[in-house]
Amino acid sequence: MPRPHAAALFEDAWNRQAAGLMRRRDWGTRVLAFTGYGSTDRVRVLGRVLITRRPYKPAGADARATWLELRTAENERRGWRFFFTTPAVGEPVTVMIGDREYRTRTDRSGIIDLTIVEHGLEPGWHDLRLLSPRAAETTAAVLVVDPEQTFGIVSDIDDTIITTTMPRPMIAAYNTFFRHEGTRRAVPGMATMYRELLEQHPGAPIVYVSTGAWNAVPPLMRFLRRAGYPVGPMLMTDWGPTNTGWFRSGQDHKRACLHRLARELPQVRWVLVGDDGQHDPSIYGEFAEQLPEKVRAIGIRLLSATEQLLSHFTPIATDAYEQHVGVELPVCRAADGYLMLDQMREALVSTHQRDA
């Protein structure tokens, strides 16, 4: 194995010092359960464990009152609080499916990412228990996709379903770290489009793939609920150093997620939705060129000239699907979800007729 990058070594040393200090003060841990997914063969359980001074909920406490207190406190937070956390590195976690135990440990960012095979779960939604020695028990929702299900949606987040003007650093930092999460705005019509498409395919998965940090998952989950977006797993990344450099490649992260979904849910043909402010058109086009049988259609939200300027300092899109000329797939382009929905209906009908 190559020697880890100096930045990764520094981050690990910092986290060890911070964790040691907090544990000497008798702090505990908190398990954040994220939405998972899988097939009847295997499921992927996701979550994160953080060191916290929040006490255990006492036996017999009013669960509703406790939930309301936590919800109120978290809604008052600005985004920066979620980025200044201390991960519980190497923390043991047990996933319970019925009376069966599956043990794992968190990674260097406190992430739980466990694949369980031969789990015995039927298609549909399930709540799995997550146990950790110094944390209160919690449950993680997991969607098991029916092997007969052939429809699914992959959606970007930034500037596709939520207006963030990424990746311009100063504005992105303001939106992420300082603005109250309740002030974030949903892109008009995108939630409506997703709900209608999924209503036509009951049990179909929607997966949100983003270059955003795992730290942002809790406020993003609340945003999705408020804005009426369908529930689905979020596949995020770690903004910190890696074993090879200071930062991860966001494009490589998205490519890896798409190919993993293609392997884990091989029967699903995906509708890929993103925007033209970053690299979604070329990433989706590249994936469709490599695995055309895995893609039904591509939807690209068109940013306005102002959004493009804020996103990458030019008023026009610099990334294009058209470079992948060998792919013949419907590509829907619109400024919002309402306009894209009309195009998507026609595109999916034509795709179905062509495949029939």
C-alpha positions in Angstrom: 0.0 0.0 0.0 1.3 3.5 -0.8 2.0 5.8 2.1 -1.0 8.1 2.8 -0.8 11.7 1.7 0.5 14.1 4.3 -2.8 15.9 4.4 -4.6 12.7 5.3 -2.1 11.9 8.0 -2.6 15.4 9.5 -6.4 15.1 9.4 -6.2 11.7 11.1 -3.9 13.0 13.8 -6.2 16.0 14.4 -9.3 13.7 14.7 -7.5 11.4 17.1 -6.6 14.4 19.4 -10.1 15.8 19.2 -11.7 12.5 19.9 -9.3 11.8 22.8 -10.2 15.1 24.4 -13.9 14.6 24.0 -13.8 11.0 25.4 -11.8 12.2 28.5 -14.8 14.5 29.1 -17.1 11.5 28.9 -18.7 12.4 25.7 -20.6 9.7 23.8 -21.4 9.1 20.2 -24.4 9.6 18.0 -25.3 7.4 15.0 -26.8 9.2 12.1 -28.7 6.7 9.9 -28.8 7.4 6.2 -31.1 5.9 3.6 -29.8 2.7 2.0 -30.7 0.6 -0.9 -30.1 -2.8 -2.5 -31.5 -5.8 -4.2 -32.9 -9.1 -3.0 -29.2 -10.3 -3.2 -27.5 -7.6 -1.3 -28.2 -4.3 0.5 -26.0 -1.3 1.2 -26.4 0.2 4.7 -25.2 3.8 5.1 -24.7 6.1 8.1 -22.2 8.0 10.1 -21.1 8.1 13.8 -20.1 11.3 15.4 -18.7 12.1 18.8 -21.2 14.2 20.7 -22.0 15.4 24.2 -25.7 14.8 23.7 -26.8 12.5 26.6 -28.5 9.2 26.1 -32.3 9.3 26.1 -33.3 7.9 29.5 -35.5 4.9 29.6 -39.2 5.8 29.7 -38.6 9.3 28.5 -41.2 11.0 26.4 -39.9 10.1 22.9 -42.1 12.7 21.1 -40.9 15.5 23.3 -37.3 14.5 22.8 -37.8 14.3 19.0 -39.4 17.8 19.0 -36.5 19.3 21.0 -33.9 17.8 18.7 -35.8 18.9 15.6 -36.2 22.4 16.9 -32.6 22.7 17.8 -31.4 21.3 14.5 -33.6 23.6 12.5 -32.1 26.6 14.1 -28.6 25.6 13.0 -26.8 27.1 10.2 -24.9 24.8 7.8 -21.4 25.4 9.3 -22.2 23.4 12.4 -22.5 20.2 10.3 -19.0 20.6 8.9 -17.3 21.2 12.3 -17.9 17.7 13.7 -15.6 15.0 15.0 -16.0 11.6 13.5 -15.9 8.5 15.6 -13.2 6.6 13.8 -13.1 2.8 14.0 -16.3 2.8 16.1 -18.0 -0.6 16.2 -21.5 -0.7 14.7 -23.9 -3.7 14.6 -26.7 -3.9 12.0 -29.6 -6.0 13.1 -31.9 -7.7 10.5 -34.3 -9.6 12.6 -32.2 -11.6 15.1 -29.1 -11.7 12.8 -26.2 -9.5 13.5 -23.8 -7.9 11.0 -20.8 -6.2 12.5 -18.7 -3.4 11.0 -16.6 -0.4 12.0 -16.7 3.2 10.8 -14.0 4.5 8.4 -11.6 7.4 9.0 -14.5 9.8 8.4 -16.9 8.0 10.7 -18.8 6.6 7.7 -20.8 3.4 7.9 -20.9 1.7 4.5 -21.8 -1.9 4.9 -22.9 -4.3 2.1 -24.9 -7.3 3.4 -25.5 -10.3 1.2 -28.1 -13.0 1.7 -30.1 -10.7 3.9 -33.5 -12.4 3.3 -35.4 -9.1 2.9 -38.4 -8.9 0.6 -38.7 -6.1 -2.0 -39.9 -2.8 -0.4 -38.9 -0.5 2.5 -37.3 -1.9 5.7 -36.1 -0.4 8.9 -32.8 -1.9 10.1 -31.6 -1.4 13.7 -28.2 0.2 14.2 -26.4 -0.5 17.5 -23.2 1.1 18.8 -21.8 0.7 22.3 -21.7 4.4 23.3 -24.8 5.6 21.3 -28.5 5.3 21.5 -30.1 2.8 19.1 -31.4 4.1 15.9 -32.9 2.7 12.7 -31.8 3.0 9.0 -34.3 2.9 6.2 -33.3 0.6 3.3 -35.1 0.2 0.0 -34.9 -3.3 -1.5 -35.6 -3.0 -5.2 -37.8 -5.7 -6.8 -35.8 -7.8 -9.3 -38.6 -7.1 -11.8 -38.3 -3.4 -11.5 -36.6 -1.9 -14.5 -37.1 1.9 -13.9 -35.0 4.2 -11.7 -33.9 7.8 -11.4 -30.4 9.2 -10.6 -30.5 12.8 -9.7 -27.8 15.4 -9.0 -28.5 17.8 -6.1 -26.7 21.1 -6.5 -28.5 23.4 -9.0 -30.6 20.4 -10.1 -33.1 20.2 -7.3 -31.8 23.0 -5.0 -30.3 26.3 -6.1 -26.8 26.5 -4.6 -24.8 28.3 -7.4 -22.0 25.7 -7.0 -19.1 25.5 -7.3 -18.1 29.2 -7.1 -16.2 29.1 -3.7 -17.4 32.2 -2.0 -21.1 31.9 -2.8 -21.1 28.2 -2.3 -19.5 28.7 1.1 -22.1 31.3 2.1 -25.0 29.1 1.0 -23.5 26.0 2.7 -22.0 27.4 5.9 -24.0 30.5 6.9 -27.5 30.6 5.5 -30.2 29.0 7.5 -31.2 25.7 5.9 -34.8 26.9 5.8 -33.9 29.6 3.3 -32.7 27.2 0.6 -34.9 27.2 -2.5 -36.0 24.2 -4.5 -35.8 24.3 -8.3 -39.4 24.7 -9.4 -41.2 21.6 -10.7 -38.4 19.1 -10.1 -40.1 17.4 -7.1 -43.3 17.3 -9.2 -41.5 15.6 -12.0 -39.9 13.0 -9.8 -43.1 12.2 -8.0 -45.0 11.7 -11.2 -42.4 9.5 -12.8 -42.1 7.3 -9.7 -45.9 7.1 -9.4 -45.9 5.4 -12.8 -43.4 2.9 -11.6 -44.3 1.9 -8.0 -41.3 0.7 -6.0 -38.8 2.3 -8.4 -35.7 3.8 -6.7 -34.5 7.3 -6.8 -30.8 7.9 -5.9 -29.4 11.3 -5.3 -25.7 11.5 -6.3 -23.7 14.6 -5.4 -20.2 15.8 -4.9 -21.4 17.4 -1.7 -20.0 16.2 1.7 -21.5 13.5 3.9 -21.8 16.2 6.6 -24.6 17.8 4.6 -26.9 14.8 4.5 -29.0 15.6 7.6 -30.1 19.1 6.5 -30.5 17.9 2.9 -32.8 15.1 4.1 -35.0 17.7 5.9 -34.9 19.9 2.8 -36.1 17.0 0.6 -39.0 16.4 3.0 -40.0 20.1 3.1 -39.8 20.5 -0.7 -41.8 17.3 -1.4 -39.0 15.3 -3.0 -39.3 11.5 -3.0 -37.2 9.7 -0.4 -34.1 8.0 -1.7 -30.5 7.3 -0.7 -27.9 10.0 -1.0 -24.4 9.1 -2.3 -22.1 11.8 -1.2 -18.4 12.1 -0.8 -15.8 13.3 1.8 -14.4 16.8 1.2 -11.3 16.1 3.3 -7.9 14.8 2.2 -7.4 11.3 0.8 -4.6 8.9 0.6 -3.5 10.4 -2.7 -4.1 14.2 -2.3 -5.9 17.1 -0.7 -9.3 16.5 -2.3 -11.3 13.9 -4.0 -12.3 14.1 -7.7 -16.1 15.0 -7.8 -16.3 13.7 -11.4 -14.7 10.4 -10.5 -17.1 10.1 -7.6 -20.1 10.4 -9.8 -18.7 8.0 -12.4 -18.0 5.4 -9.7 -21.5 5.8 -8.2 -23.2 5.3 -11.7 -21.1 2.2 -12.4 -21.8 0.7 -9.0 -25.5 1.2 -9.4 -25.3 -0.5 -12.7 -23.6 -3.5 -11.1 -25.8 -3.7 -8.0 -29.1 -3.2 -9.9 -28.4 -4.6 -13.3 -32.0 -4.8 -14.4 -32.7 -1.1 -13.9 -32.5 1.4 -16.8 -31.9 4.8 -15.3 -33.2 8.3 -16.1 -30.2 10.5 -15.3 -31.0 14.1 -14.3 -28.4 16.9 -13.7 -27.6 20.4 -14.8 -25.3 22.1 -17.3 -23.5 24.1 -14.6 -20.8 21.5 -13.9 -20.0 18.2 -15.6 -23.2 16.3 -15.6 -23.8 16.3 -19.4 -20.5 14.8 -20.2 -20.5 12.4 -17.3 -23.9 11.1 -18.2 -23.0 11.0 -21.9 -19.9 9.0 -21.1 -21.8 6.5 -19.0 -24.5 6.1 -21.7 -21.8 5.6 -24.3 -20.2 2.8 -22.2 -23.5 1.2 -21.0 -26.3 2.3 -23.3 -28.6 -0.5 -22.1 -28.6 1.0 -18.6 -30.0 4.5 -19.6 -33.5 5.4 -20.6 -33.2 9.1 -20.9 -31.1 12.1 -19.8 -32.5 15.3 -18.3 -30.4 18.4 -18.1 -31.6 21.5 -16.2 -30.5 24.6 -18.1 -29.0 27.2 -15.8 -29.8 30.9 -16.6 -26.9 33.1 -17.8 -26.7 34.6 -14.3 -26.5 31.1 -12.7 -23.9 30.0 -15.2 -21.8 33.1 -14.5 -22.0 32.5 -10.7 -21.2 28.8 -11.3 -18.1 29.0 -13.5 -17.5 32.6 -14.4 -19.0 32.4 -17.9 -22.6 33.1 -19.0 -22.8 30.0 -21.3 -22.6 26.3 -20.6 -19.1 24.8 -21.2 -20.0 21.2 -20.9 -22.1 19.2 -23.4 -23.6 15.8 -24.0 -23.2 16.2 -27.7 -19.6 15.2 -27.6 -20.8 11.6 -27.2 -22.2 11.4 -30.7 -22.3 7.6 -30.7 -25.2 7.5 -28.2 -28.8 7.7 -29.4 -30.9 8.5 -26.3 -33.5 11.1 -25.5 -32.0 14.2 -23.9 -34.5 16.6 -22.3 -33.3 20.2 -21.6 -35.4 22.7 -19.6 -35.0 25.5 -17.1 -37.3 23.8 -14.5 -39.0 20.6 -13.7 -42.4 21.6 -15.2 -41.0 22.1 -18.7 -38.7 19.0 -18.4 -41.6 16.8 -17.3 -43.5 17.4 -20.6 -40.3 16.5 -22.6 -39.6 13.5 -20.3 -43.1 12.1 -20.9 -42.6 12.1 -24.6 -39.1 10.8 -24.3 -40.0 7.8 -22.2 -43.0 6.9 -24.4 -40.7 6.9 -27.5 -38.1 4.9 -25.6 -40.7 2.3 -24.6 -42.0 2.1 -28.2 -38.6 1.7 -29.6 -37.7 -1.1 -27.1 -41.0 -2.9 -27.6 
